[in-house]
Amino acid sequence: LKQSPLQTRLGEPLAAAVEGFRTVEACRRLSELEASMSPLDVEALLEELGISKADTERIRRMGSRYEEFAKQYVSIGPGWQIAECNKALGMEFGFDVSGGLLKLTYRVDFRGIADVPAAVARATAGLAELDLHRHFRSEVDTTTPICTGAAANECLWRERTHGKNLAGRGEAMVACEVTDALDEAEACIFINVRAQDAGLAEGSKFLPLDRITMTTFRVSPLKDCENNGYRIVCCQSVRPPVELYRFLESLPTNSLAAAIRGQVNELVPRLRTFLHDMPVLESRMRDGPRSDMYRRIKEHMQG
């Protein structure tokens, strides 16, 4: 059937957004489509575009999460229990214990980058390929992929950690979603990571890691023309066991700051090394199951 001008105007940009992993844009265009056409016409057009019901559910789900979490805990400053800057490491972090949650945000700048589009795509791969996190997150023991969802920007993993950091020791099912939001107000690649109880058998030595509620990464090109580079902002919200929360809440601020400072100061140099000196990352970008996504992110930045 021949498409009407309206179907062409709304349908083709939607298909392009889906294909380019620009899920926030796709969610917006899907809403415009549904507001402009009858349900039957929408269903027929989506089928013609090759966009399944599973695709539309994923688009709405990821778009909703972006709107909810993309701006959460990003700013570091007044209101945080601890807020520090380490110019030597090119990073700052904030930490807060309140409302039963531990909230940690750290921001790292990578400057003097010759090829920023390639570096941003590489950083996205380094954060989205969860089995490679062991190279910079010292608490990770093993991570294995379980399945990829309806698109390459949605994947499920099983992660086992030991008790070195505040997240504790445990095993979790971890869902990772990647959204190209470079054209949105936040101008970033948004990576949303959620951990849930892995359903361990009774008697396991490991605690269920359901206390990790949310981790998000934002990878953004820097706007400083004199020092080409990009920025990573990581925001983690952890709901620990009550006993641990009460203990941390009772600690003097300087003791708590020293503990968090030590973790972040260890992580950031490892992250820098991993993103720029690990051949396994380059191989995964080129040959892995999500290579098309990383290529499209790079091309999007190149214009």
C-alpha positions in Angstrom: 0.0 0.0 0.0 1.2 3.5 -0.8 2.0 5.6 2.3 0.3 8.9 2.8 2.5 12.0 3.2 1.7 11.9 6.9 2.8 8.2 7.2 6.0 9.1 5.3 6.7 12.1 7.5 6.2 10.3 10.7 7.1 6.7 9.8 10.5 7.1 8.2 12.1 9.2 11.0 10.8 6.7 13.5 12.4 3.8 11.6 15.7 5.7 11.4 15.7 6.5 15.1 15.1 2.8 16.0 17.8 1.7 13.6 20.2 4.2 15.0 19.5 3.2 18.7 18.2 6.7 19.4 15.5 5.4 21.7 14.4 8.6 23.3 13.8 10.1 19.9 12.0 6.9 18.8 9.8 7.1 21.8 8.8 10.7 21.0 8.1 9.9 17.4 6.1 6.8 18.3 3.9 9.0 20.5 3.5 11.5 17.6 2.5 8.7 15.3 -0.1 7.3 17.7 -1.6 10.8 18.2 -1.9 11.4 14.5 -3.3 8.1 13.2 -5.9 5.5 14.1 -4.7 2.4 16.0 -5.2 0.2 13.0 -3.2 2.5 10.7 -0.4 2.7 13.3 -0.3 -1.1 13.6 -0.2 -1.4 9.8 2.5 1.2 9.4 4.7 -0.3 12.2 4.4 -3.7 10.5 5.5 -2.2 7.2 8.4 -0.5 8.9 9.4 -3.8 10.5 8.9 -2.5 14.1 7.4 -5.3 16.2 5.3 -5.1 19.4 8.3 -6.1 21.3 10.2 -3.2 19.7 7.5 -0.7 20.7 7.4 -2.0 24.3 11.2 -1.7 24.5 11.1 1.8 23.1 8.5 3.0 25.6 10.3 1.2 28.5 13.8 2.7 27.7 12.3 6.1 26.9 10.6 6.2 30.2 13.7 5.2 32.1 15.7 7.8 30.4 13.2 10.5 31.4 13.2 9.2 35.0 16.9 8.7 35.5 19.0 10.7 33.0 19.2 13.8 35.3 19.2 12.0 38.6 22.2 12.6 41.0 24.2 14.1 38.2 25.1 17.4 39.8 27.7 17.3 42.6 27.7 20.1 45.1 25.6 21.5 47.9 23.2 18.9 49.4 25.7 16.1 49.2 27.1 14.7 52.5 30.5 14.4 50.8 31.6 16.3 47.7 35.3 16.3 46.6 37.4 17.2 43.6 40.7 15.5 42.7 42.4 17.6 40.0 45.3 15.1 39.7 42.8 12.4 38.6 40.6 14.7 36.6 37.5 13.8 38.5 35.1 14.7 41.3 32.7 12.7 43.3 29.8 13.1 45.7 28.4 10.6 48.3 25.3 10.7 50.4 23.7 8.4 53.0 20.0 9.2 53.4 16.5 7.7 53.1 17.9 4.1 53.4 20.0 4.6 50.2 23.7 5.1 49.5 24.1 7.5 46.6 27.5 7.8 44.8 28.2 9.9 41.8 31.6 10.4 40.2 32.5 12.4 37.1 35.7 11.9 35.1 37.0 14.0 32.2 39.1 12.6 29.4 40.9 15.4 27.6 43.3 15.8 24.7 41.6 13.1 22.7 42.5 13.2 19.0 39.4 11.3 17.7 36.5 12.1 20.1 33.7 10.1 18.1 35.9 7.0 18.3 36.7 7.5 22.0 33.0 8.0 22.9 32.0 4.8 21.1 34.9 3.0 22.8 33.8 4.3 26.2 30.3 3.2 25.5 31.5 -0.3 24.7 33.7 -0.4 27.8 30.7 0.4 30.0 28.0 -1.6 28.2 30.1 -4.8 27.9 29.6 -5.8 31.5 31.9 -8.8 31.4 34.8 -6.4 30.7 34.0 -4.5 33.9 36.4 -6.8 35.8 39.2 -4.8 34.3 38.3 -1.7 36.3 35.8 -2.7 39.0 37.8 -4.7 41.5 34.7 -6.1 43.2 33.7 -8.1 40.1 34.5 -11.8 40.1 32.7 -13.1 36.9 30.1 -11.8 34.5 28.5 -13.9 31.8 25.9 -12.8 29.1 22.6 -14.6 29.3 20.7 -13.1 26.3 20.4 -10.1 24.0 17.0 -8.6 23.8 15.0 -7.5 20.8 17.8 -5.1 19.9 21.6 -4.9 20.4 21.1 -2.1 22.9 19.4 -4.4 25.5 21.2 -7.3 27.1 20.9 -9.4 30.2 23.9 -10.6 32.2 24.7 -12.6 35.4 27.2 -11.0 37.6 29.0 -12.3 40.7 30.8 -9.9 43.0 32.8 -10.2 46.3 32.4 -8.0 49.3 35.2 -5.5 48.7 32.9 -2.5 48.1 29.7 -1.1 49.6 27.5 -3.1 47.2 28.4 -6.2 49.1 28.9 -9.8 48.1 26.4 -11.4 45.8 25.1 -12.6 42.5 22.6 -10.8 40.3 20.8 -10.7 37.0 21.9 -7.5 35.5 20.0 -5.7 32.6 21.9 -3.2 30.6 20.3 -0.7 28.1 22.1 1.8 25.9 20.5 4.9 24.4 22.0 7.3 21.9 20.7 10.6 23.3 23.4 12.8 21.7 20.6 14.9 20.1 18.7 15.4 23.3 19.2 18.2 25.8 21.7 16.1 27.8 23.8 15.3 24.7 25.0 12.0 25.9 25.1 8.2 25.5 23.0 7.0 28.3 23.7 3.5 29.8 21.2 2.2 32.3 22.1 -0.8 34.5 19.7 -2.6 36.8 20.5 -5.5 39.1 18.0 -7.9 40.5 18.1 -11.0 42.7 19.5 -13.9 40.7 17.3 -16.4 42.4 20.0 -18.4 44.1 19.4 -21.8 45.6 18.9 -22.0 49.3 22.1 -22.4 51.2 24.2 -20.5 48.7 27.2 -18.7 50.2 26.2 -15.6 48.2 23.6 -13.0 49.2 21.1 -11.9 46.6 22.3 -8.6 45.1 18.8 -7.0 45.1 20.2 -4.1 47.1 21.7 -2.5 44.0 18.8 -0.5 42.7 20.3 1.4 39.8 23.5 2.5 38.1 23.6 4.9 35.2 26.5 6.1 33.0 26.4 9.2 30.9 29.1 9.5 28.2 29.2 13.1 26.8 31.6 14.9 24.4 33.1 17.9 26.1 32.3 21.3 24.6 35.7 22.8 25.4 37.2 23.3 21.9 40.7 23.7 23.1 40.8 20.3 24.9 38.9 17.8 22.8 37.6 15.0 25.0 34.6 13.5 26.7 33.2 13.0 30.2 31.8 10.0 32.0 29.3 10.5 34.8 28.4 7.5 36.9 25.5 7.6 39.3 24.8 4.6 41.6 22.0 4.2 44.1 22.4 1.3 46.5 19.9 0.0 49.1 22.1 -1.9 51.6 21.0 -4.2 54.4 19.6 -2.3 57.3 22.5 -3.2 59.6 25.1 -1.9 57.1 23.1 1.3 56.4 22.9 2.1 60.1 26.6 1.5 60.6 27.5 3.8 57.7 25.0 6.4 58.9 26.7 6.5 62.3 30.2 7.0 60.9 31.9 10.3 61.2 31.8 12.1 57.9 35.6 12.2 57.7 35.8 8.4 58.1 33.1 7.8 55.5 34.8 10.2 53.1 38.2 8.4 53.5 36.5 5.0 52.6 34.7 6.4 49.6 37.7 8.4 48.5 39.8 5.2 48.5 37.4 3.3 46.3 37.0 6.1 43.8 40.7 6.9 43.7 41.4 3.2 42.9 38.6 2.9 40.3 39.3 6.0 38.2 42.9 5.1 37.1 41.8 1.6 36.3 39.0 2.9 34.2 41.3 5.2 32.3 43.8 2.4 31.6 41.0 0.1 30.5 39.4 2.5 28.1 42.6 3.4 26.3 45.0 0.5 26.6 42.9 -2.7 26.5 43.1 -4.6 23.1 40.1 -6.8 24.2 37.9 -3.7 24.1 38.9 -2.8 20.5 38.2 -6.4 19.5 34.8 -6.4 21.1 33.8 -3.2 19.4 34.8 -4.6 16.0 33.6 -8.2 16.2 31.2 -8.4 19.2 27.4 -8.8 19.0 26.9 -5.0 19.5 29.5 -3.9 17.0 26.8 -2.3 14.8 25.6 -0.1 17.7 29.1 1.2 18.5 29.7 1.9 14.8 26.4 3.9 14.5 27.3 5.9 17.6 30.6 6.9 16.1 29.0 7.8 12.8 26.3 9.8 14.5 29.0 11.9 16.2 30.9 12.3 13.0 27.7 13.7 11.4 
